[in-house]
Amino acid sequence: MLVFFRNNREIGMTKHYTIRPAMVAATLLCASASASAGGLLLYEIGTDDVGLASAGYSARAQDASTVLTNPAGMSRLEGTQTLVGAQLLYGDLSLSEDHDPSRPAFHASGGDGGNPIGWFPAGSAFITHNVSDNVTLGMGMAGNFGLSVDYDKDWAGRYYGQEATLMGISLLPSASFKVNDKLSLGAGVNAMYGIMEMKTAVNNVLPAFSDGRMKYKDETWGIGGNLGLMYEFSPATRFGLTYNSQVNLNFEGRVKFSGIAPGLNTVLNDRGLQNAKTKIDINVPQGVMASLFTQVNSDWAVLGSLGWQDWSKFGMVEMSIDSSAPKSTTTNLDFKDTWHAALGAQYRFKPDWLLNFGMSYDSAFQKSSEVVTPLLPTNEGWRFGVGVDNQVNKSFSWGVAGEYIYGGTQDVHKDSKLPVSGPLGIGGGRGDLNGSYNNEQMFFISANAKWAF
């Protein structure tokens, strides 16, 4: 979960005294979440897709989670089916600093921030019901977009951000129509409830004052749509195609400052920025996923997926201040579109036991170390998953899965134009922040239960 927004307005007492607050967003799930390498949209929501590393995402349609992955797949489910999933994520992403010793005045005091991800719970719930032979209705609740980070309060990059969270929890009323024995179509509404919250330190510069703090928080709704197609070439082979539309989350909260030095506080008041209403528009990107499922024999099935997400449009953030001196800016985060590929298999090693395993790759959405921010310390990623399903009886089954994501190394290069502090209170910069997140890793552990009636 987690997106980074930088306020490119400079607020200052003089040309030497500036604050550049960092704005953020991050994580999603049914309760809370964390970022995933290869963009901010997660495939992990406590279902069998964790063990498959998302292979066959739009074509599997073996349980009620197809409400999210491909609403057309609901036509394959009989009667009434439900799924409840839960999972834990652990992230291991720590910044290794490498500051320039020739610029000591441009380096803020403090450590490397610790591990900003840690443990996060997540979950989902789905239900489908056959209304007739050709029509199936479904409902789901899941969170699959976002990021959350929480650094040590006094770390060296605190002027870029301390805490950031964005949750996007989706309600998914859906329907499918079976056109004939081979073709099914599906559609759903994605009603996303977004929550953005960020905290960042403010450099008061003067030695007599410790850091101040800026906070931003708001909640909003966004509406999008999901379209799906499922075509069965034969009883053993099917193709799934899903389109997820863009969802616009228009936040409009108030920026609140605390612990601000008197001189700077006067400037904030004069510019109408104390408790100012700030509008931030986020575009949760549209995407397309195509998947194939084929049952090779009674024991083995092979699954694959190819996908695309439109992250290049996400970076346009419009921010406006509603005050006596209105100002407006637009910041382009300059992300790029991402591609996804996955391959996996299922092996029935006993009549009531199914083994899932798979791997996938998501391309990078941040172009360079100048773009990568400590509030969004992920980029490309390799996924490796494994899990099992146990069919207890005709009406109940359960599954567990684990997944490992390797994100490689992400470099961060942020140079301050002003020193952090200097003689007579001259300064106010955020400081240089250079280094790398080496060998980024994330781990998912998930479990789910399924009922059929």
N, C-alpha and C positions, 0 to 999 in steps of 0.2 A: 500498500500500500502502500500517496505520496507524490506530490508534484512540487516543483520549485517555481516560485514567482519572485522576481527581484523588482523592488520598487526603484526605478531609475530616476526618481526625483531626489535631489540633494537638499537637505534642510540644514541651515547653518547660521551661526552668529556672525561669522565673517567668512571670507573665502577659505580660511584655514580650518573652520570648525564645521564638520559635516557629519551627518548620519545617513547611512544608506541601509535602511531596514531590509531584511530578507523576508520574503513571504513564501509560504509553502503550502503544500497539500500532500496528503499521503494516505493511505490504506483502506482496504476494503474487506469486508466479509459480512457474515450474518451478525457478527458482533464486533469484531475488530480484525485487522489484518496487517499485512506487510508487503513491501515491494517485491516484485519478482523480476529477475533478469530478463531482458528482452521486452521492455515496455512495462506498463503498470497494470495491464489486464492479466488476471490470474486464470489458469486452467484448474487450479486446485481449490475445490470447495467441499472436500470430504467425501467424494464419490470414487468409483472405480477408475476414473480418469487419472487419479494420482498414481496408481500402480502402472498404468499404461503410458505415463508421461504424455498424455493427451493424444496418443495415437488412436485414430478412428473416431475422433471427437464428434463429428457430425453424422457418422454412419452407424455407430454402435447401437444406439436405441434399445438397450437391454433393460432399462429401468426408467423410473419416473424422472430422473435428472435430464432426460431428453427434452423436457420443457425448456431448459436453458440452451442446451447444446444444439438441438434441432427440433423445433416444435412439430415438424412433419413426422418425426419418428414416433410420436404418440399413437399413430394409427397401428403400430405393431404391437401395442400393449393391450391385453385383454382385461375386461372388468374394471375394477378400481385398484390402482397401485399407488403405494406411497414409498418415499425414501426419506430418511433423516440421516444427515451426515455431520460429523464433527472431526476437527483436526487441530493439531498443534504445529506451529512453525517455529523454527529456531534459526536465526541468522547470525553468521559469523563474519562481520565486516568491520574492520578496525583500520583507521587511517594511520599510516606511517608517515610522519612529517619529515620534510626535507627543506628547511628554510635556509635562505641565503645569508651566510654570516656577514656579508658585506653590507647588509641592510638591517642592522639590529633594531633600529627605531621603527621599522615597518613590521615587526613581529609582535603580536599580542602575547602577553603572558598566558600560561596555562598549559595543560597537557594535550594529549591527542584525542580526547573526548570519550574514550572507552568504546565499547561495542554498542552502537546506536539502535540495533534491531532487537536482539534478545528473543524472548519467548512471546508468542502471540497465539491466542485461540481463534478458531474460525468455525463456521458451520453453514448448513443449508437445509432446506426442507422442500419437498415436492409432492404433488398428488396429481394423478390423472384418472379420468372416468369416461368410459364409453357411453355416450348418449344414444348412439344408434350404431348400426353396422359400419357406417361411413364417417361418423363424426365423433371425435374425442376432445374433451375439454381438459385443461390442466391449469394448475397454479403452482408457482414456486416463489421462494424467497432465498436470495443468495447475495453474497458480496464478492465481486471478482474484479474490482478496480481500486487501485490506490497504493498508498505507502504510509508508514509511520516511522519516525525516527525520534530518538530521545538521547541527546548527548549529555555529558557532564556539564553542569551549569557554568563552570569556570574554565572551560576548555579554550584552546587558542583560536578556534573558529567561532566563538560565541556571537560575534558581531555579524556573522553570516546566518546564524540560526542556532537555537538550542533544542526546541521541540517543534515537531510539525506532524500533523495528522490530517488526512482526508479520507473519510469513509463514504462509499457510494453503495448503499444497500438497495437492492432491486426487488420489486414486486413484479411478478411475471405472469399475468393472466394470459392464457394461450389457447389456441384451438387448432385442430388438424382435420383435414378432409381427405378421405381415401377416394381418389378419382377412379381407380380400377385396381386390379390385383398387383400391378407393378408400380404405379405412381401415387404418391401422397404429397399433399401440400400443407403447409402450416404457417401460422402467423401468431405473433404475440406482442403485447405491449410491455415495454420496459419502463416502469415507473420507478425512477431512481431517487432515493432520498440522500442528499449529499450533506456532509458535515465537514467544515473546514475549521481548523484551529492551528494557530502558530504562536510561538513565543521566541523572541530574539533579544539579545542584550543590546543596550544602547551605550555607546562610548561617551561618558561624561567628560573625558579628557583631564579635567583638573584633578590633581592628586588628592584633594580634600574630599572628593566624591567617588564612591564606588559606582559600578555600572548601574544604569537604569534598565528598564525593560519595556518592550513594546509587545502588546498582545492583540491578536485579531481572531474573531470567532464568528461564525454564522452557519445557518442551516437553510437548505433550499430543496426544492423538487425539480427534477428534469424528466422529460418524457421522450422516449425513443421507441423504435420498433424492431422486431426480429422477424425475419422471413426464412422459411425453410422448404427444402425439396428433398424427397427421398424416392429413389428409383431402384427397384429390385430387378436386376437382370435375370436372376434365378432365385430359388429359395436359399441358395448358399451365398450369393453375392449381391451386395447392395451398395449404392452410391448416395452420399448425403452432401448437400450444399446448403450453407447457412449464410445469411447476410444480416449483420447487426448495424443499425443506423447510428449516426452520431447522436449523443445526448448532451444537451447544453445545460450546465449547472451555473446559474447566475447568482453569485454570492453578493450580498450587500450588507456588510457588517460595519462595526465601528472600530477604529484603531484606538487603543487605549494605552497611554504611557504612564509609567510609574517610576518613582525614584529618580526623576530628571533634575539635573542641576538648575539653579534659578535662572541663569542667563539663557540657557537653552530652552527652558520651560517658557520663558517670555516669547522666544521666537516661535515656538509651536503654537502658543495662544494667538500671537499676532497673525499667523498664517491660517488660523482656523483649523489646525490639524489635531488638536487635542479632542479626542472623542469624535473625530471626523468620520463621516460615513464614506466607506470605500467600496466600490463595485469591482468585482473580479469575475470575469466570464471564463469558464473552462469548457473546452470541447472534449468530452470523452469520445475517442475516435471511432469512426466506423470501421468495419472489418468484414472480411469474407473468409470462410473456411470450407474447403472441399475435402471429403474423407471417403475412404473405401474400406469395406469389410468383406472378407471372403472366408467361408468355412471350407478349409482344404479337405478335411475328413472329419470323422466323428470326434477326434481328439484335438485337432489343431485348427486355429483360425489365425489369419494374418490381417493386420489393420495398419492403415497409413493416413496421413493428413498433410495438406499444404494450406497455408493461410497467409493473409496480408492484413496489416492494420495501418490506418492513415494517421500516423503520429505527426506528420509535417504540419497539419492544421492545428494541432493541440497548442503549439507554441505562441499563438497570437492571444495575448492577455491584455484586455482593456481595463484600465484602472482609472477611476475618477474620484475626486474629493468633493464632497458636497459641503461647502463652507462659504464664508464671505468673500473668499478669493478663489473661486473654482479653478481647478487645474486638471488636465487630463494628459495621459501618456499611453503609449502602446509599446509593449516589450515583446519582441519576437525571440522565443527561446531556441529557435532554429533546430528543432528536432527533425529527424528524417523517418520515413516510413519503414516499417519492419516486416520481415518475412519469417515464416514459421514452417518447419518440416518435422514430421514425426513418423516413426515406424515401430510397430509393436506386435505382440502375438498373445494368444490365449491357448493354454494347454490344459485339457481336462485329464488330470492324472488319476482321478477316481470319479465314479459316477456323480457324486455330489460335491466334488471339490474342483475349482477352476483356478489355475494360476495365470495371473496377468503380469506382463513385463513389457517395457518399451523404453525408447529414448527419443529425444527431440532436441531441436536447436532453434533459438530465436535470435535474429540479428540485432545489432546495436541500434538504438534510436538517438543517442547523443553523439555528435560528430567529432568532438575534440575535448582535450582536457580543459580548455577555456570554457566550454559549455557545462561539463560535469560539475555538479555542485555537491557539497557535503550533505545537502538535504535531499539529494537524489543519487545515492551512491551505487547505482546499478546500471547495466547496459546490456550487452549480449549475454546469453546463457545456454548451457547444455544441461538437459534434464535426463535423469536415469531413474526409472521407477520399477517397483515390483510389489505385487500384492496377491491375495487369495480371496476367493469367494466360497462360502459354504451354503449349499441349499439344504436347509434343515428339513423342510417339508414343502408341500405344494404352496403354502401360503406365507412362508417366512424364510428369509436368507439373510446372511450377514457377511461383511467383508472388512478386511484390514489391508492397509497399504503403506508403503514408505517411498519417499522420493528424495533424491539428492540433486541439487542444482549447483553447478560450478560456473561462476561468473568471471573467472580470469582476474586480471588486474585492471583497475580503473585509476587513471592519473587525474589529479586535480591541480589546476594552475590558476590561482587567483592572486593578482598583484594589486596592492593598494596604491593609489595615487598620492596619498598623504600619510605621514607617519602616524602611528597610533597615538603618541603624545610627544610633546616637546617643550622647550622653554616657554614660560609665560602662557601656558595653556594652548600653545599652537599645535594643531594636529586634528585628531578626531577621525582618522581613517579606520577602516575595519581591520587593517593589517594584511600582510601577505599570508596566503594559505596555499602551500605547495606540498605535494606528497602523493601517496598512492594507497589505494585499498588493494592489498596484495592477496591473491588467491581467495577471492570472495566465495563464500559457501552458504547455502541454505538447505535446511532439512525439513521435510514434511512427514508427519505421522498422522494417518487418518483412519477412521472407522465409520462404518455405516450399517444401517439396518433397513430391510425392505420387507413390505407386506403386500400381498396380493389377495384380493377378495372376489 
